[in-house]
Amino acid sequence: MTDATSIAARIERLPLGRFHRRFITLVSLGNFFDLYDIFVVAYIGAALQQSHFLTLQQFTEFIASGFFGMFVGTIAFGIGSDRFGRRIVFMTLLLLYSVFTLACAFAPSAGWLIALRFFAGAGIGAEIIVIDTYVSEIVPSAARGRYVAITQVVGFAAVPVAAVLARVLVPTHFLMAGWRWVVLIGSGGALLTWWFRRHLPESPRWLASRGRTAESESVLSALESESFANLDEKHLAESLASKKTHDAGLGAGDDAGGAAPSIPATEKISFTELFRHPYLGRTLMMIVFQALQTVGFYGFANWAPTFLLKRGFSLLHSLEYTMLIAVVSPIGPLLAAASSDRMERKWTIVALAILVAAFGLGFGGASTPFTVVAFGALLTLANYWFSAAFHAYQAELFPTRIRGTAVGFTYSWSRLSAAFSSVLIAAILTRSGVGAVFTLLAIAMCGVAIVIALFGPRTNRIVLEELAK
């Protein structure tokens, strides 16, 4: 039995307990401030245009700048997480995001704000993909989807918080413009989270893949001591019996889910492996998926208040309606947390993509406050359930040695797509109106459903090492 196989089997045996709850809480807090920063752009964007700090063209550049930063960050730091470790990159990214977001709050001009947004984006985008990788490697396969979804629940709880803060603070001016306070609050909270996360452990799977067996053993032994110490005698006896069964099976070539692959003690990291058998198909599938899904997802998330302004609603009414819509944001990931390990993730993603397309067309045609809020809430619910499902899915498709690189590279296409699609959306919005924009978003999400339905593998309750074959 190889070291990496043994580590994987021991992670699978860990009972979910205090360590997992503490780990997921600290990881999720980072996701909260990442998503706060991504979605607050929509709420302050309308105010920035209304106050003439940014024109519509500059707002488009502001959004594009952030996504270009995310594009660079997801590739660079995805590769970095495979070379230097999940934990150190995870900590670096939150600090990077915090510092540059703080600078954004004090940007003296539109040019400075757009430039600083690029560097803040580099931290934001990469943090999200490292979270998916980190959680997938530490949590047992039976709960993997649920725990990734929990990070999304906490993350999307930031959306109503951002909406409420924007509604309360944007119209004010105390020492500085209200939108600056909204940005400042996000940066300060992220810095505090960085301080609390200093003692997170490194991924034992990653350590084993790098040949650092002693360190992997040390981390995993500490996790086992904490996890098994909290079991009563009956559960401890069951766990020990399970351990013997697993060890016997692994000695004969079985892992926690059936047949265990033999993994080298030290695994070489090669970017080109993404474009060779057996991963080429998955790489291409996820590139197309990411390029399309972000058109539908961020097309609504970043532009909703601006769409309402274009439909003739006032700034205050636009902020009020989007605040009401944002209240349902955590419900989508909550549904994902409850269903992710029960419903096959592949087909969940397909169904939700189709619902996003349908509800988006409804929102695009809405003209009354009730229909705006109703379709907006349904679209938000489906969008964020979809997000939680695919974030678990994307981290399951590649082996540990290149997981960060693969997720970072394929996810980066969503950032590039978001940057270019923001320009496209602005052009369509100016020339053809809101309805035409949502037709584009619906077409993109139908493309997502087709790609995953035809080419996506099933992943539920399969050990990562087995999926990586």
N, C-alpha and C positions, 0 to 999 in steps of 0.2 A: 504494500500500500504506500503510495507516494505521499510526501508531506502535504502537498496541495490538496490531494484527495482527502487525507485525514482531516485537514483544517475545515474543508467544506462539510464533511460529515458531522464534525463536532458543532459547527455553526447551526446545521440543521437540527441537531438534538437540543440546542439551548431552549429551555422553556421561556416563553415571553414573560417578562417581569419588570422589576424596577429599573434595571439597566436600559432595557429597550424603551421604557417610558421616558427616562431622562434623556437618552440619546435623541429620540424623535422630537422631544420638546425643544432641545437646543438647536437641532437642525431646522426645525420648522420655524423658529423665530427668525432665522436668516431668510427663509423663504417669504415670511411675512413682509419684511422690509424691502426685499427685492420686488415683490409684486406691488407693494405700495408705490414704489417709485415708478414702475412701468405704467400703472393705471392712473396715477395722479396726473400724468401728462394730459390725459383727456380732460380732466376737470379744470386744471389751470390753463389749458390751451385756449378754451373759449374766452377766459378772462384776459389772457395775454393778447389775444386779437382785439377784444373789445376795448382794452386800454391803449391799444396801438403800440404796445411794447414789441409785438411781433405782427407782421402782416400774415395773410394766409400763406403766401409763398415761404416766408421765414418759418412759420409754424411747420410747414411741410419739411423744410430743411432740418428743423429741430428734431422732429420725429425720425427722419432718415439718419441723422447724425448718431442718435442713440442706437439705432439698429445696426448701423455700420460698426459702431464700437462693439456691440454684442457679437457681430459676425467675426471680428478679429479675436475677441476674447474667448469665444467658445472653441475656436480652433486652437489658439495658442495655449490656453489653460486646460483644455481637454487633453492635449498631448502632455502638458506639464503634470497633470494629475496621474498619468501613467508612469511618468519618469520619476517624479519627486514625491508622490503620495497624495492620497485623497485629503488628508487632514491639513497639511501645510498649504496646499492650494486653496482649500476651502476657507481657511483663515485669512489668507492673503487677499482673496477676492472681496470679502466683506469689508476689509479695511480700505481697499482701493475704491470700492463703491462709495463708502461713507465719506471719504476725504473729498472726492470730486463732486458728490452731490452737495456737500456743505459749500463748496466753492460755487456751485450753480445758484445757491440761494442768494449769493452776493454778487452775481454777474452784473457788471455795469451796463452792458449793452446786449443787443440781440446776437451780435457776432461772438461775444464771449460765451453767452449761454449755449449757443449751438456747438462751439468748440469743446466746452467743458462736458457737454452731454455725451460726446463721443467717448471720453475716458471713463465717465461714470457707467456708460453702457457696457464697456469692456468687462467691468466687474459684475454687473447685474446678470448679463446673459450667461456667463460662464458659471456663476454660482449655482444657477438652476440646474445645469446639466451635471455638475459635480454632486449635488444633492441626490439626484436620481441614481447615480453610480454608487455613491457612498451607502445609501440606504439599502439598495438592492444586494450589496455584498455582505452586509452585516445582519440583515433580518432573514430568518428561515423562509424557505420558499412558500410554505403554506400561508404565510401572512405578508408576503412581499408586496403584493398589490395593495393591500389594505394600508400598510405603513407608508408607502409612497403617497397614497391618496390622503392620508392624514396630514402629510406635509403640505398638500394642496389645500386641505380644509383650512389650516392655519394661515397659509399664504393668501387665499382668497378672502379670508376675513378682513384683510387689509383694504379690500375694495370699498366696502361701506364706510370704513373708517376714513379713507381718503376722500370719499364723496361727502361725508358729513363735515370733515374739517374744511374742505373746499367751500362748501355751502356757507359755513359759519365765518371763515377767515378771509376768503377771497374778496368779499365786498368791503372789508375793513382796511384801515391804514393806521397802524400803530408803530411808529418809528420807521417802518418800511412797508412796502406794499404787502397785502395779505397773502398773495400767492407765494411770496418768499418765506413766510412763516410755515406754510404747508410743506414746502420742500425742506426747510430746516428741521422740522419735527422728524421727518423720515430719516435724515442723516444722523441726528442725535440718537434715535432709537437703535439704529444699526450699529453705531459705535458701542453702545451699552451691551448689545447682544454679542459683539465680538469679544468683549471682556469675559462674559460668562462662558463662552465656548472654548476657552483656552485649554481645557483639560480633556477634550474629546479624544478617544483612542483612534489610532490608525486602523485601517481595514486589515484584518488578519489575512484575508484572501489576497490583497494586493502585496502585503509583505511576503507571503509564501511565493507568489508569482515572481518576485524579485530575488528569490533565493535567500531572503532574510528570515530563515526558519526559526532561529532563537527568539527574535523579536516577535514573530507571529505567535509562537508558542506562549511567550510571556503575556501578550495582550489577551489571547484567548483563555489562558488559565485564569487571569484576573476576572474575565467576563463569566467564566464557568463558576468560579468561587462565589461571585455575587449572585448569579442566577440560581444555582443549586442550594445556596445557603438559605434562601427564602422559601424552599419547599418543605412541606411537612413530611413525616417519615414515610407515609404511604406513597406520596408522589415521588419522593427521592428513590425509593426502592424500584418504582416503575421506571424511572429515568435511568437508573443504573442497569436494570435488566435490558432496557432499550439500547443502552450503550454497548452492552455485550453482544446483543444481536447485530447491531450495526457493524461493530468491529469484526465479528465473525464473517458477516456478509461482505464487508469491504476487503477482507483478506482473500476472499474468493472471487473478488472482482465486482462486488455490488456496492452501490452507494445508497444515499438516503432515499432515492426515488426509484431504484432499480439497478441498472448497470452503470458503474462508474468508469469514466474515462481515465486513462493513465496520463497524468500531467507532469511535465518535467519540473524539477525543483527550481530551476531558473529559466524564465521564459523571455525570449527576445521580443522587444517591441519593434514592430515594423509597420509603418504607415501604409506601405504598399500591400500589406496583407488584406486590407479592406477591398482591394480590387482583384483578389484571387479567390479561387474556389476554396472553401464553400461560402465565403462571405460577400462575394461580388453582388449576387442577387439581392441580398438584404441591404447592402449599402445603397444600391441604385433605388430600391424601393423606398428607403427612408429619405433619400434626397428628394425624390418626387413628392412624397408625402409631406415633408417639412416645407417645401416650397409652396405647396398648395394650401396647407392648413392655416398657415399664418395669414394668408390673404383674408380668409373668412373670420379668423379669430381676432386679429388685431385691427382688421378693417372696421369692426364694430367697436372694440374696446377703446381704441385711440381716437375715434372720430365721433362717437355718439352725441356729445353736446354740440359739436360743430354741425352735425347733421340737423339737429333741432333748430339751431340758429338759422340755418339755411331754409328751414321750413317755416320760418316766421315767428318762432317762439322767442321770448326775451331771454337774456342771459340768466336772470334769476329763475325763470320757469325751467329753462334747460337744465340748470344745476339741481333744481328740486326734483324734476322727473328722473334724472340720472341717479340722484341719491336714492329715490324710492326703488328704482330698478336694482341698484347695487346691494340693497338689503338682502336679496336672495343669493348673493354670490357664494357664501360658504355652503349653501344647501347642495349645490351640484357636486362638489368634492365629497360632501358627507354621504350622498347617495353612492358615489364611487367607493368610498371606504366600506360601506355596508355590502356592496355587491361585487367588488373587484375580484375577490377570490372565489366567488360563487358562479359568476357569469363569465364566460370566456371573453377575455379582453379584446381579442381580434374582432368579434362580432359586435361587442359593445361600441367599439370605435366606429364601425361601419354604420350602425343604427343612429348613433348620436350625430355623426357628420350629416346625415340626411335630415335629421331634425333641425340642426343649425341652419341648413339651407332653407328649409320651409319657414322657420320662425323669422329668419332674416328678411325674407320676402314680405312677410307680414308687417314687420317693423318698418320696412322701406315704404310701405303703402299707408302706414298709420297716420291719421290726421287729427285725432282727438286726444286729449290728455289720457283718457282711459285706455284706448288702444295702443298709444305710445308706451305707457307703463306696462300693460299686459303683455304685449309682444316683446318688449324689451326685457321683461322679467323671464319669460319663457326662453328667449334666446340666451340670456345670461346663464340660466340654469343648465341648458343643454351644452353651451360652450365650455363651462367650467367642469362639468362632469366629463366631457370629452377630454379636456386638458389633463385631468387626474388620471384617466385611463391610459392615455398615450405616453405620459411621463413614466409610468410603470413599465409599459410595453417596450419603449425604446432602449431601456437599460438592460433588457433581458436577452437581446439578440446577438450579443458579441461576447467573446471570452474576456476574462479578467485582465489579461496582459495588454489588451488594446481597447478595453471597454470605454475608458475616458476619451481616448482618441476618436473612437468610432462615434460615440454619442455626440461629442463636441463637433466633429466634422459634419455629420449629417444634420445636426441641429442648427449649425451655422447657416445652412441654406435657408432656414426659416427667417433668420435675422436679415440675410441679404434680400430675401423676397419681401420682407416687411419694409425695408428701406426703399426698394424700387416701387412696391405697390402703393406706398404712401404718396409718391409722386403721381402714379397712375390714378389713384382715387381722387386726388385734388383736381386733376385735369378733367376727369369724368364728372365730378361734382360741379365744377364750374360750367361745363358745357351742356351736360345732360340731366343733372339733378340727382336727388337722393335715390330715386327708384332705380336708376341705371346702375348706381354703385352697388346696390344690394343684389341686383341680377348678377353682376360680376362675382360677388362673394358667394352666391348660391352655386354658381357653376364651379368655382374652386372647391367647395366642400363636397359636391357630388363627385368630383375627381378624386378627392381623398377616399371616399367610400369605395370607389371602384378599385383603386390601387391596393388597399388593404384587403378587400374581399378576394381579389385574384391572387395576390402574392404574399400576403402576411401569414406567418406560421402561428400555430396555437402555442401558448406559453404558460397557461395557468397550472400551478402546482408542479412544475417541472424544475428540478434543480438546475442552477445556472450552468454548471459544468456539463450537464446533459444537453441543454439548449445550445451550447457553444460548439457541439460536434459538427 
